Every structure is written in C-alpha cells, then in structure tokens.
Amino acid sequence: MDIKQLEQIKTQALDAGFLRAAIVDADMLDMSNAIEVREMCKVNYCGKYCKSWSCPPACGEIEACAANVAACSSGVLVQKVYQMEDSYDFEAAVEGQKDFNDIFMKLLDLLKAQYENLLPLGAGTCNLCPKCTYPDAPCRYPDKLFYSMESHGIVVSSLCKKCGVPYISGKDTVTYIGIYLFK
C-alpha cells in the first residue's frame, strides 16, 4: 500500500469521527512480546477471556495471530477519547467503547469495499451481542467479528508511542485505539 492510499485512509478515519489517526509502517509492528501480551489476556481484567469469539483462546493461537500481524506491510492506527465524570464512570467507558466500535465498523465496511487483505484489530472485545455465543454456538455475526489488538500480541502503548499518538489522554478520560492493517 502506498503512502497516498494510507493518507487517504487516515483522512477517512478522521472524517468518520476518530480523534486521531496515524500511519503505521511494518517496522513499527514489533511482535517480539506477543506471547507476553497474550498472557496478560489470561489475567482477564475485561472478563472476556474464554467468553468471546473475538478473544483468546477463540481468536486462535498467538503464534498464528502474531504471524498475521507480522505479514502486514502498513496500516492506520485510530483513536478516540471519551470524557468521564470520574475514573469510576463505568457507564461512560462502556458507552465510549460502543461508540468507538460503531465508528470502527462503519469505516471497516468502507475499507473492505476498497481494499483486500485487510486485518482490522479493534479496541477490546467485540460487543455486538449482549451475550456472546462462545463456546456453545457459532458467532451470530462472523462477517462483523473483529479481534482486539492485544489478542494478536500488539503492545498498544508502545505502538502509540512510535506513532506519536498519546496512549493516555488525561484525567477522567477513557481512550480507545484500533488499527486497520494491510498485507
């Protein structure tokens, strides 16, 4: 993918409603800590480990996920920040993730129509369904399923630093970050 196309996608991302967008080169995608990142998923802070098609272990073995990321030549990182009343405002955090995912999916639909070999990785787990069917039944929306950056071994804070995008956006905010990668 050439720089002109990436700049165009970056503009589309900002137009779609993201606060920030940055171009990612292949050399920014350091997968050397992929196994350690996946191990953090097992701590299960989000409560989705072993409970969602978009999270481990359902998303696949870490070696395969990291190889998928490593096969990408470029991408566009996207970010949006949401204000909360205080650091315990769980409702605002949940609403922010839903809004982020809605924007992420809307842009993903546009990009799928324009580009092949796209690997979308979102902010956290899929939240399309109130309760995921995993592991009892197939995903209800396999065409809309996307995985998290962490599930594929990306150290999000490190990638943000390389891109010049703040990982933390200040007091009483929640920040969501995703990436559209191209092979």
C-alpha positions as CSV (number, residue, x, y, z in Angstrom):
1,M,0.0,0.0,0.0
2,D,1.5,3.3,-1.0
3,I,1.7,6.5,1.2
4,K,-1.0,8.2,-0.8
5,Q,-3.5,5.5,-0.1
6,L,-2.6,5.5,3.6
7,E,-3.0,9.2,3.8
8,Q,-6.4,8.9,2.2
9,I,-7.4,6.2,4.8
10,K,-6.1,8.5,7.6
11,T,-8.4,11.3,6.3
12,Q,-11.3,8.9,6.0
13,A,-10.7,7.8,9.6
14,L,-10.8,11.4,10.9
15,D,-13.9,12.2,8.7
16,A,-15.6,9.1,10.2
17,G,-15.2,10.5,13.7
18,F,-11.9,9.4,15.2
19,L,-10.0,12.0,17.1
20,R,-6.6,10.8,15.8
21,A,-5.2,8.7,13.1
22,A,-1.6,7.8,12.3
23,I,0.1,5.8,9.6
24,V,1.8,2.6,10.8
25,D,4.8,1.1,9.0
26,A,5.7,-2.6,9.2
27,D,8.8,-1.8,11.3
28,M,6.6,-0.3,14.0
29,L,4.8,-3.7,14.4
30,D,7.2,-5.3,16.9
31,M,5.8,-8.7,17.7
32,S,8.7,-9.8,20.0
33,N,6.4,-9.6,23.1
34,A,3.4,-11.2,21.6
35,I,3.4,-14.2,23.9
36,E,3.7,-11.9,27.0
37,V,0.8,-9.7,25.8
38,R,-1.4,-12.8,25.3
39,E,-0.5,-13.9,28.8
40,M,-1.9,-10.6,30.0
41,C,-5.3,-11.6,28.5
42,K,-5.4,-14.6,30.8
43,V,-5.5,-12.2,33.8
44,N,-9.0,-11.5,32.4
45,Y,-9.4,-7.8,33.6
46,C,-12.1,-7.3,30.9
47,G,-13.9,-10.5,31.8
48,K,-14.0,-11.8,28.2
49,Y,-11.2,-14.4,28.3
50,C,-12.7,-17.8,27.3
51,K,-16.1,-16.0,26.8
52,S,-15.9,-14.3,23.4
53,W,-15.2,-15.3,19.8
54,S,-13.1,-12.2,19.5
55,C,-10.8,-13.0,22.4
56,P,-8.4,-15.8,23.4
57,P,-8.5,-18.7,23.1
58,A,-11.2,-18.5,20.4
59,C,-9.3,-16.0,18.3
60,G,-6.5,-18.5,17.6
61,E,-3.1,-19.5,18.8
62,I,-0.8,-16.5,19.5
63,E,1.8,-17.7,17.0
64,A,-0.7,-17.6,14.2
65,C,-2.1,-14.2,15.3
66,A,1.3,-12.6,15.6
67,A,2.3,-14.0,12.2
68,N,-0.8,-12.4,10.7
69,V,0.2,-9.1,12.1
70,A,3.8,-9.5,11.0
71,A,2.7,-10.2,7.5
72,C,1.2,-6.7,7.2
73,S,3.2,-4.0,5.5
74,S,1.4,-1.0,6.8
75,G,-1.7,0.3,8.5
76,V,-3.6,3.1,10.0
77,L,-4.0,3.4,13.8
78,V,-7.2,5.2,15.0
79,Q,-8.1,6.6,18.4
80,K,-10.9,8.3,20.1
81,V,-11.1,9.8,23.6
82,Y,-14.2,9.9,25.8
83,Q,-14.8,12.1,28.8
84,M,-16.0,10.5,32.1
85,E,-17.4,12.1,35.2
86,D,-14.6,10.4,37.2
87,S,-12.4,7.4,36.9
88,Y,-15.2,5.1,38.2
89,D,-17.7,6.1,35.5
90,F,-18.1,2.6,34.1
91,E,-21.2,3.6,32.1
92,A,-19.3,6.3,30.1
93,A,-16.5,3.8,29.4
94,V,-19.0,1.2,28.1
95,E,-20.8,3.8,26.0
96,G,-17.4,5.1,24.7
97,Q,-16.4,1.6,23.6
98,K,-19.7,1.1,21.9
99,D,-19.4,4.4,20.0
100,F,-15.8,3.6,19.1
101,N,-16.8,0.1,17.8
102,D,-19.6,1.6,15.8
103,I,-17.3,4.1,14.1
104,F,-14.6,1.4,13.7
105,M,-17.2,-0.9,11.9
106,K,-18.5,1.9,9.7
107,L,-15.0,2.7,8.4
108,L,-14.2,-1.0,8.2
109,D,-17.2,-1.5,5.8
110,L,-15.9,1.3,3.6
111,L,-12.3,-0.1,3.6
112,K,-13.5,-3.7,2.8
113,A,-15.1,-2.3,-0.3
114,Q,-11.9,-0.7,-1.4
115,Y,-9.1,-3.0,-0.2
116,E,-8.3,-6.7,0.0
117,N,-6.1,-8.4,2.6
118,L,-7.3,-6.2,5.5
119,L,-6.7,-7.1,9.1
120,P,-8.8,-5.0,11.4
121,L,-8.0,-5.1,15.1
122,G,-10.2,-3.1,17.5
123,A,-10.2,-1.8,21.0
124,G,-11.0,-4.7,23.3
125,T,-13.6,-7.3,22.6
126,C,-16.5,-7.4,20.2
127,N,-19.7,-6.0,21.8
128,L,-22.3,-6.6,19.1
129,C,-24.2,-9.1,21.2
130,P,-25.3,-8.7,24.8
131,K,-24.0,-12.2,25.4
132,C,-21.6,-13.9,23.1
133,T,-22.4,-17.4,21.9
134,Y,-18.9,-18.7,22.6
135,P,-18.3,-21.6,23.1
136,D,-21.8,-23.1,22.7
137,A,-22.7,-21.9,19.2
138,P,-21.2,-20.2,16.2
139,C,-20.7,-16.4,16.1
140,R,-24.0,-14.7,15.1
141,Y,-22.1,-12.1,13.0
142,P,-18.9,-13.7,11.7
143,D,-18.7,-11.1,8.9
144,K,-18.6,-8.3,11.5
145,L,-16.3,-10.1,14.0
146,F,-13.0,-8.4,14.7
147,Y,-10.3,-9.2,17.2
148,S,-8.5,-6.9,19.7
149,M,-5.0,-5.6,19.2
150,E,-3.9,-7.3,22.4
151,S,-5.3,-10.7,21.3
152,H,-2.9,-10.6,18.4
153,G,0.1,-9.7,20.6
154,I,0.4,-5.9,20.0
155,V,1.7,-3.8,22.8
156,V,-0.7,-0.9,22.2
157,S,1.1,1.7,24.4
158,S,4.4,1.0,22.6
159,L,2.8,1.3,19.1
160,C,1.1,4.5,20.1
161,K,4.4,6.0,21.2
162,K,6.0,5.0,17.9
163,C,3.1,6.7,16.1
164,G,3.2,9.9,18.2
165,V,-0.3,9.2,19.5
166,P,-0.9,9.6,23.2
167,Y,-1.9,6.3,24.9
168,I,-3.4,8.1,28.0
169,S,-5.4,11.3,27.3
170,G,-5.7,12.8,30.7
171,K,-7.7,12.7,33.9
172,D,-11.2,11.3,33.8
173,T,-11.0,10.1,30.2
174,V,-11.0,6.7,28.6
175,T,-9.1,6.2,25.3
176,Y,-9.9,3.5,22.7
177,I,-7.5,2.5,20.0
178,G,-7.8,0.3,17.0
179,I,-5.8,-0.4,13.8
180,Y,-6.5,-1.3,10.2
181,L,-3.6,-3.3,8.9
182,F,-2.9,-4.2,5.2
183,K,-1.0,-7.1,3.8
